[in-house]
Amino acid sequence: MSQTSDSCLDKWMGREALAEAMIPVIGRLYRENNVVTSIHGRSLINKSTMNILKAHRFARRMSNHELLLEETAPLLNALSELELGAAAIDIARLTEKFRAEGNGASLDEYLRAELAEIVGKRGADDRTSTDVVLYGFGRIGRLLARILIEKAGGGHGLRLRAIVVRKGAENDLVKRASLLRRDSVHGSFEGTIRVDEEANTITANGVQIQVIYSDNPATVDYTAYGIKDALVVDNTGRWRDAEGLSQHLQSKGAARVLLTAPGKGDLKNIVHGINHRDISDEDKIVTAASCTTNAITPVLKAINDKFGIIHGHVETVHSFTNDQNLIDNFHKGDRRGRSAALNMVITETGAAKAVAKALPELQGKLTGNAIRVPTPDVSMAILNLNLEKGTTRDEVNDFLREMSLHSDLRKQIDYIDSPDVVSTDFVGSRRAGIVDGLATISNDKNLVLYVWYDNEFGYSCQVVRVMEEMAGVNPPSFPARDVVAPIAVLETAGA
């Protein structure tokens, strides 16, 4: 029997009330216990009532039903009574696990057993804090700052302490703060930003960031600002090899370096989710590869493990970047001198070859090219693959959807099955790449996959994951394992 309009509205208002009541509980868990709550990887920290409702609705993509606030609200309240230590808790996965494995236990009993290692530790955080310096403050630098500020919590883990830039004008500090505050692609900064021109600091949501002006990475004295053993993140792209990047290590207070671009020579190119465990304490300089390499490598690994890849071609349709000219002008690179805003521009990409640095089994099996297009953000990689084992479109899609939900690559691979999505729908995606299931083409051993990726924000999230790995600051995550569940049947409407 269909519901009346009044009953639909009453039900909606009831759900709104539950979501509103969850906000202070989420906040207290974060501030007092260092507990970050999420729904299938979507953080609930500082989210609005509507964001929480949408996150619950989104969860239907992960299982055969929508996540109910009538279940998650009591679970959150129960968590708030347990005096928890620092952790990352996915309340959707925890709810599903309780539903499947509760075996008649009360919610409190189940949570005490499931979270035993952090119950009663009230905010205790075994992680050491690591000072972070952003060397450069362009597109990636500012997005890294936003993510690090968002994850600041009680000050444990990664601590953004400073940015290093070349002074561009007398009012440089105000301009830097303004660019952090407003972004034409990613919207306004969520919070407050204050500038202290006398101290040369920007304070964003309580995080004080020292702005240091320097033209030489080897001569900065970070210890003069109370910064020590810092992880320096070079997002200028000016130096790509060990010799150039090692200049950072000559500065007082700098301990390790991460490059937000593909590295040259023997530097480890890390794609989180693939080879991040290769990072050792002895690695003083590490690179986070490129946005495209991060987008395609997890998908390629999944396909290679399941079906085997004989060879393939990667074509990237990539948003223009600052490296190109706004209008026609001289450029040392072929074609890149032509107007980025008016043209599709064929150019080269090293992403296909770079995959092998993270995934050696694909060495020599991939070729690649790129087309720059007049959009500011979100790109697409088209993977044209020849497989060892024949398959079907449905089998591939079901497999990749499952990988996005319940595998070790779920932070990297997302999956969408909608007839109306376009590039702007993926602005702000925190996954490295999103497989477009409706675009998949399969003809036995020939497979074509379309993978969207936010080449700015999604890549920045991958960089932060590498930073956390280098610093060893990942909190315990719950639930520790997933419920074994059948593959979800997705609706074709967007979340």
C-alpha positions in Angstrom: 0.0 0.0 0.0 1.5 3.4 -1.0 2.2 6.0 1.6 0.3 9.2 1.8 2.2 12.5 1.2 1.7 13.3 4.9 3.2 10.0 6.1 6.2 10.4 3.8 6.8 13.9 5.2 6.4 12.7 8.8 8.9 9.9 8.1 11.4 12.3 6.6 11.1 14.7 9.5 11.7 11.8 11.9 14.9 10.9 10.0 16.0 14.5 10.1 15.6 14.6 13.9 17.7 11.4 14.3 20.4 12.9 12.0 20.4 16.2 14.0 20.8 14.3 17.2 23.8 12.4 15.8 25.8 15.6 15.1 26.9 16.4 18.7 27.6 12.7 19.4 29.9 12.5 16.4 31.6 15.8 17.5 32.2 14.6 21.0 33.6 11.3 19.9 36.0 13.2 17.7 37.1 15.9 20.1 37.1 14.0 23.4 38.1 10.5 22.2 40.0 11.0 18.9 37.4 8.8 17.2 36.8 9.4 13.5 33.4 8.0 12.4 32.4 7.3 8.8 29.9 5.5 6.6 31.7 3.3 4.1 34.7 5.6 4.1 32.7 8.8 4.0 33.7 10.9 7.1 30.9 12.2 9.3 33.1 14.8 11.0 31.7 18.4 10.7 28.9 17.2 8.4 25.4 18.7 8.3 22.1 17.0 8.9 21.6 16.7 5.1 25.1 15.3 4.6 24.4 12.6 7.2 21.1 11.7 5.6 22.8 11.5 2.1 25.6 9.3 3.5 23.0 6.8 4.9 21.2 6.8 1.5 24.6 6.3 -0.2 25.1 3.1 1.8 22.5 1.3 -0.3 25.2 1.1 -3.0 27.1 -1.1 -0.6 24.5 -3.6 0.4 21.0 -4.7 -0.6 19.3 -2.1 1.6 19.5 1.5 2.8 21.4 2.1 6.1 18.8 3.0 8.8 19.3 5.8 11.2 17.2 3.9 13.6 20.2 1.5 13.8 23.1 3.8 13.5 21.9 6.4 16.0 21.7 4.0 18.9 25.1 2.5 17.9 26.7 6.0 18.0 25.1 6.7 21.4 26.5 3.4 22.7 29.9 4.2 21.4 29.9 7.5 23.2 29.4 5.6 26.5 32.4 3.4 26.1 35.2 5.9 26.9 37.0 4.9 23.7 40.6 5.5 22.7 41.7 6.8 19.3 40.3 4.9 16.3 38.6 5.1 12.9 35.2 3.5 13.1 33.0 2.8 10.1 29.5 2.7 11.6 27.9 1.3 8.5 30.2 -1.7 8.4 29.9 -2.1 12.2 26.1 -2.0 12.0 26.1 -4.6 9.3 28.4 -6.8 11.3 26.3 -6.5 14.5 23.2 -7.4 12.5 24.9 -10.5 11.0 27.0 -11.7 13.9 25.4 -10.3 17.1 24.0 -13.7 18.0 21.6 -12.3 20.5 24.1 -10.1 22.4 23.0 -6.6 23.4 24.5 -3.8 21.4 26.6 -2.7 24.4 27.9 -6.3 24.9 28.7 -6.7 21.2 30.5 -3.3 21.0 32.6 -4.0 24.1 33.8 -7.2 22.7 34.4 -5.9 19.1 36.2 -2.8 20.3 37.9 -4.3 23.4 41.4 -3.0 22.6 40.2 0.7 22.9 37.3 0.5 25.4 37.9 2.5 28.5 41.0 4.3 27.1 39.2 7.7 26.7 41.1 9.5 24.0 44.3 7.6 24.5 46.4 7.8 21.4 49.5 5.8 21.0 50.5 7.6 17.8 53.3 10.0 17.8 52.7 13.4 16.2 54.6 14.1 13.1 55.3 17.7 12.0 54.5 18.4 8.3 55.8 21.1 6.0 54.3 21.8 2.7 57.0 23.0 0.3 54.9 24.8 -2.3 51.3 26.0 -2.0 49.7 25.5 -5.4 46.7 23.3 -6.4 47.9 20.1 -4.6 49.5 22.0 -1.7 46.3 23.8 -0.8 44.2 20.7 -1.1 46.7 18.8 1.1 46.3 21.6 3.7 42.5 21.3 3.6 42.7 17.5 4.2 45.3 17.8 7.0 43.3 20.5 8.7 40.2 18.4 8.5 42.1 15.4 10.0 43.8 17.5 12.8 41.6 16.1 15.6 43.2 16.5 18.9 46.6 17.2 17.4 47.8 13.6 17.1 49.1 12.1 13.9 50.1 14.5 11.0 50.4 18.1 12.2 50.6 20.8 9.5 53.1 23.2 10.9 54.3 25.3 8.0 54.2 26.1 4.3 57.3 27.3 2.3 56.8 29.6 -0.7 58.6 32.3 -2.6 57.2 35.7 -1.8 55.1 37.0 -4.6 53.9 40.4 -3.4 53.8 42.7 -0.3 50.3 41.3 0.5 51.5 37.7 -0.2 50.2 36.3 3.1 46.7 37.6 2.6 46.6 36.3 -0.9 47.8 32.8 0.2 45.1 32.7 2.9 42.4 33.9 0.3 43.4 31.1 -2.1 43.0 28.6 0.8 39.7 30.1 1.7 38.1 30.1 -1.8 38.5 27.6 -4.6 36.8 27.8 -7.9 36.7 24.0 -8.3 36.4 22.6 -4.8 34.3 25.4 -3.1 34.8 27.4 0.0 37.0 26.2 2.9 34.8 24.6 5.6 35.7 26.7 8.7 37.4 29.9 9.6 40.7 31.3 8.5 42.7 34.1 10.3 45.8 35.9 9.2 48.5 37.3 11.5 50.8 39.4 9.3 53.1 40.2 12.2 53.8 36.6 13.0 53.4 35.5 9.4 50.9 32.8 10.2 47.6 31.5 8.9 45.3 29.9 11.4 42.7 27.6 10.0 40.2 25.9 12.3 42.7 26.3 15.1 45.6 24.9 13.2 48.4 27.5 13.1 50.5 27.4 10.0 53.8 29.2 9.8 54.4 30.8 6.4 58.1 30.7 5.5 59.5 32.5 2.5 62.5 30.9 0.9 64.0 30.2 -2.6 66.3 27.5 -1.4 65.1 24.1 0.0 68.5 23.5 1.7 68.7 26.6 3.9 65.4 26.7 5.8 65.8 26.5 9.6 62.6 24.8 10.7 63.8 24.4 14.2 63.6 28.2 14.6 59.8 27.7 14.4 59.7 24.7 16.8 59.5 22.3 14.0 61.5 19.1 14.3 61.9 15.8 12.4 59.5 17.1 9.8 58.0 15.3 6.8 58.5 17.8 4.0 56.0 17.4 1.2 57.4 18.9 -2.0 54.5 19.7 -4.3 56.4 22.1 -6.6 57.5 19.4 -9.0 60.7 21.4 -9.5 63.0 18.5 -8.4 62.2 14.9 -9.4 65.4 13.0 -8.5 67.2 12.0 -5.3 69.9 14.6 -5.8 67.5 17.5 -6.1 65.1 16.4 -3.4 67.9 15.6 -1.0 68.4 19.4 -0.7 65.4 19.4 1.7 67.3 17.1 4.1 70.0 19.7 4.5 67.5 22.1 6.2 67.5 21.9 10.0 64.4 20.1 11.3 63.7 18.2 8.1 63.8 14.4 8.4 62.0 12.9 5.3 60.7 14.0 2.0 57.7 13.1 -0.1 57.3 14.2 -3.7 53.8 14.7 -5.1 54.9 13.7 -8.6 56.5 10.7 -10.4 60.1 10.4 -9.2 63.1 9.7 -11.4 65.9 7.1 -11.0 65.7 4.6 -8.2 63.2 6.6 -6.0 60.3 4.5 -4.8 57.1 5.5 -6.6 54.4 4.6 -4.1 50.7 4.1 -4.9 48.9 3.6 -1.7 47.0 0.3 -1.6 49.4 -1.3 -4.0 53.0 -1.0 -2.6 52.8 1.3 0.4 54.2 -1.5 2.6 57.5 -1.2 0.6 58.2 2.1 2.5 60.8 1.4 5.1 62.3 3.6 7.9 65.4 3.9 5.8 63.6 5.6 2.9 64.3 9.3 3.4 62.8 10.3 0.0 59.7 8.8 -1.4 57.4 9.8 -4.3 53.6 9.5 -4.6 53.7 8.9 -8.4 51.1 10.8 -10.5 47.4 11.3 -10.3 46.9 9.0 -13.3 49.2 6.3 -12.0 47.2 6.3 -8.7 43.9 6.1 -10.6 44.7 3.2 -12.9 47.2 1.0 -10.9 44.6 -0.4 -8.4 42.2 -1.3 -11.2 44.9 -2.8 -13.3 46.1 -4.9 -10.3 42.6 -6.1 -9.6 42.1 -7.1 -13.3 45.6 -8.7 -13.6 45.1 -10.8 -10.5 41.7 -12.0 -11.6 42.0 -12.3 -15.4 45.7 -11.7 -16.3 46.8 -8.9 -18.6 48.8 -9.7 -21.7 49.2 -6.1 -22.9 47.1 -2.9 -22.9 46.9 0.7 -23.9 46.0 3.6 -21.5 44.5 6.7 -23.0 43.9 9.5 -20.5 41.4 12.3 -21.1 42.9 14.8 -18.7 41.8 18.2 -17.5 44.2 21.0 -18.3 46.9 22.1 -15.8 49.0 25.1 -15.0 51.7 23.7 -17.1 49.7 24.7 -20.2 49.1 28.2 -21.6 45.8 29.9 -21.2 46.1 31.5 -24.6 48.5 30.6 -27.4 52.1 31.3 -26.5 55.6 29.8 -26.5 56.0 26.6 -24.6 59.0 24.3 -24.6 56.7 21.2 -25.0 55.0 20.2 -28.2 51.4 21.4 -28.5 51.2 22.6 -24.9 51.7 26.2 -26.0 48.3 26.2 -27.6 45.4 27.5 -25.6 44.3 25.0 -22.9 40.9 26.7 -22.6 40.1 26.3 -26.3 41.6 23.1 -27.5 41.9 19.4 -27.0 45.7 18.9 -26.8 47.4 15.6 -27.6 50.4 15.1 -25.3 52.5 12.4 -23.7 52.0 10.7 -20.3 54.4 8.5 -18.4 51.6 7.0 -16.3 51.5 3.7 -18.2 55.2 3.1 -17.8 55.1 4.3 -14.2 52.6 1.6 -13.3 55.4 -0.9 -13.5 57.3 0.9 -10.7 54.4 0.1 -8.3 53.3 -3.1 -10.0 56.4 -4.8 -11.6 54.4 -7.7 -13.1 53.1 -5.2 -15.7 56.5 -4.2 -16.8 56.6 -3.7 -20.6 52.9 -4.6 -21.0 51.4 -1.1 -21.2 51.5 1.9 -23.6 50.0 5.3 -22.9 49.0 8.7 -24.3 47.0 11.7 -23.1 44.6 14.2 -24.4 44.3 17.5 -22.4 40.8 18.9 -22.5 39.2 22.2 -21.5 37.9 21.3 -18.1 39.5 22.4 -14.8 39.3 19.1 -12.9 38.3 15.4 -13.1 39.9 13.2 -15.7 39.3 9.8 -17.3 41.5 6.9 -18.1 40.4 4.5 -20.8 42.0 1.1 -20.3 42.1 -1.1 -23.5 43.3 -4.5 -22.3 44.0 -7.9 -23.8 43.4 -10.6 -21.2 44.7 -14.1 -20.6 41.3 -15.3 -19.5 38.0 -14.6 -21.3 35.2 -12.8 -19.4 32.0 -11.0 -19.8 30.9 -7.4 -19.0 28.7 -8.5 -16.1 31.5 -10.6 -14.6 34.0 -7.8 -14.8 31.6 -5.2 -13.4 30.5 -7.5 -10.5 34.1 -8.2 -9.7 35.2 -4.6 -9.7 32.1 -3.5 -7.7 33.0 -6.1 -5.1 36.6 -4.9 -5.0 35.3 -1.4 -4.3 33.2 -2.6 -1.3 35.0 -5.4 0.5 38.6 -5.6 -0.6 41.9 -4.1 0.6 41.6 -1.7 -2.4 38.3 -0.2 -1.3 39.9 3.1 -0.4 41.3 3.3 -3.9 38.7 1.8 -6.2 35.1 3.1 -6.4 32.3 1.9 -8.7 29.4 3.8 -10.3 26.5 2.3 -12.2 24.5 5.4 -13.4 23.3 6.5 -16.9 23.7 10.2 -16.2 27.0 10.8 -14.4 29.5 13.2 -16.0 32.9 14.5 -14.9 31.7 17.2 -12.5 29.9 14.5 -10.4 33.3 13.3 -9.3 34.7 16.6 -8.0 35.8 15.9 -4.4 36.0 12.1 -4.7 38.3 10.6 -2.2 39.0 7.5 -4.1 41.9 7.2 -6.5 39.6 6.1 -9.4 36.0 5.3 -10.1 35.0 2.6 -12.5 32.1 3.5 -14.8 30.3 0.2 -15.0 27.8 1.2 -17.8 30.7 2.1 -20.1 32.5 -1.3 -19.7 33.0 -3.2 -22.9 34.0 -6.8 -22.9 34.5 -9.2 -25.8 35.9 -12.4 -24.4 39.6 -11.5 -23.9 39.3 -7.9 -25.0 38.3 -5.5 -22.3 37.8 -1.7 -22.2 37.3 0.0 -18.9 36.5 3.7 -18.2 37.9 5.0 -15.0 37.1 8.5 -13.7 39.3 10.3 -11.2 39.5 13.7 -9.5 43.1 14.4 -10.5 43.4 17.0 -7.8 41.4 15.9 -4.7 41.4 12.2 -5.1 45.1 12.3 -5.7 45.7 14.5 -2.7 43.8 11.9 -0.6 46.2 9.2 -1.8 49.2 11.5 -1.0 47.9 11.9 2.6 47.6 8.1 2.9 51.2 7.8 1.9 52.2 10.5 4.4 50.3 8.6 7.2 52.2 5.4 6.2 55.6 7.2 6.3 54.8 8.7 9.7 53.3 5.5 11.1 50.2 7.4 12.4 47.3 5.3 11.2 44.9 4.8 14.1 43.3 1.3 14.7 40.4 0.8 12.3 37.1 -1.0 13.2 35.5 -3.3 12.3 38.8 -5.1 11.6 37.1 -7.3 9.1 34.1 -7.2 6.9 31.0 -9.3 7.0 31.1 -11.8 4.1 28.1 -10.6 2.1 26.7 -11.2 -1.4 27.5 -8.6 -4.1 25.0 -5.8 -3.9 22.5 -5.1 -6.6 23.1 -1.4 -7.3 20.3 1.0 -8.3 21.0 3.1 -11.4 20.2 6.4 -9.8 23.1 8.4 -8.3 23.7 8.6 -4.6 
